[in-house]
């Protein structure tokens, strides 16, 4: 597939996301868990007024560290 072909289908960021997911899924269980943790991000913002920062607000708060949720696939 030439670069012009895949660019008409999706962006480079989407391509990178797909390949990263494929690489993570091909790893052994212990390495896969570590790689998935590195892939998570915490976004936050803070309003500043007169040189003073306000409260930091998380856009995607971390989920509760309780027992893992069960899905229908399990």
Buried (B, 14 or more C-beta within 10 A) or exposed (E): EEEEEEEEEEEEEEBEEEEEEEEBEEEEEEEBEEBEEEEEEEEEEEEEEEEEEEEEEEEEEEEEEEEEEEEEEE
